[in-house]
Amino acid sequence: MVLKAKDIMHKDFMEIEDDLTVAEASRKMVERRRGYAIVNHEDRPVGMLTEWDFLEKLVAPGKDPSSITVSVIMTSPLVVTDKETPTEEVVELMVQKGIRRLVVTDAGRVVGVITSRDILSIFKKYVDEISSIVARFSASPF
């Protein structure tokens, strides 16, 4: 069985509007304990705000978070994949684009997010299964 994006994505993602100040967005992200948020413009996904955006585009240059909107520092364009995309292609896309989070869509609507942590979790299960199989063969009295 081939796992697809829909099989490993999580559906509990955070969305914010692009006209929020960075200070407001960061408070919301902290409240929800999220390191990222999908950014919408008029209910359409247009980018992602990550902790790296805060560091690179706000903190390092010394900008005021209460005077800048999310649209200024978000990462855009948004990288997306369809929910039917095989996980092999999901991983390849994430590596190719150098991203840790990938938005999953169904008919253009956001339905989930896959993170590098999700990929590692699937990889761990796979390694555990292979290890179990190898251990059974090693225990055989041949």
N, C-alpha and C positions, 0 to 999 in steps of 0.2 A: 504494500500500500504506500502510495506517495502522499506525504504530508503537503498540505497547501497552506497558503498564507492564513486562510480562515481558521485553520486548525491550531495555529500557534499564536495568533494575535490576541491581545487583550482588548476588551471592549470598554474598560473603565478609563477613558482618557479625558483630558481636560481641554476645553476650548475657551478662548477669550476673543474679544473684539480688538481690532487693530488700532482703535482710537483711545484705548486705555493708556494712561501714563505708565511708564515702566515701574514706578513706585507702586501703583495700584495692582498691576499685574504680578509683581513680586510678592505682594501681600497675599493675593489669591493663591499663588503657587505654594507659598509656605503653608497656608491654611490647609491645602489639599495634599501637602507633602509630595509635590511633583517637581521634577527637574526639567520639565518641558511643558509646553502648552501649544496646541494647534491654534493658529491665529486666523480669524475669519474677518472678512470684509463684506458687510451686507449678507451675512449668513452663508458665505462661500469661502472655503478654505484657501488661504493665499500664502501662508508661511508657517514657520514654527519658531517659537521662542524657547531657547535653551539656556542652561546655566553658562555655557560657553559664550553665548551672545552677550550676557550680562558682563562677563569678564572682559571680553575682547572689545566690545563696542561701547561700554558704559564705564566700568570701573577703571580699566587701564588708562583710557583717555581723560578720566576725571570729570565726566559729565554728570549733570544733575538729574536723577531719576524722576523727579517730580515735574520736570519741564520737557521731557522727551516722551513721545508716544511709542508704543510697541512697534508700530509700522516702520519706525526709523532703525531699530536694531534687530528685528526679526530676520531669520534666514529665509530667503525666498529666491527662486520659486520652490514650492513644496515638492518633495520627491514622493511619489505615490506608486502603489502597485495594486493590481486587482486581487480580490479575495481568492481567486482561483489559481493564482500564480504558485507554481511548485516552490517548496522551501529552498531548493537548490538555487533557483533563480533569485529568490529573495536575498539569500546570503551573497550571491554574486553581485547583485545591485548595490547592497549596502557596502560591500568592500570597494566596488568600483567608484561609488560616489563619496566614500569616506565618511559615512554617516552611522550614527548609533541608533537612530529611530527612523522607522519607515511607516508612512501612513498607508492604511489599507482601505480601498474603496470598493463599492459595489454600485455600478451604474452612475459613477461620479459622486456618490455620497460617501462620506467618511463613515466607516463601520468599525474601525479598530486601528491599533498601532502595534507594530512589532519592534521590540527593542533588542539591543545586543544581549541583554540579560535573558530575554526569551530564547534567543538562539543558543546561548550557552546552556540553558536548562534542557533544551531538546538534545543538544550534543551530549550532555551528561547522561541522560537516559539511554541514549544510543550506546555510549561507552560502557555503561553498566550492563546493558543487555549482552553486548559482545563479550565482556569480561565473564559474565555468568556462563555463557556458552563455552568459552575457552576453559573455564574452571571445571565444567562437567566432563569435557574431553580429557583433561589432565587427571581427573580422579578415576578414570576408567582403568580397570586392571588388565592392561594388555601386556 
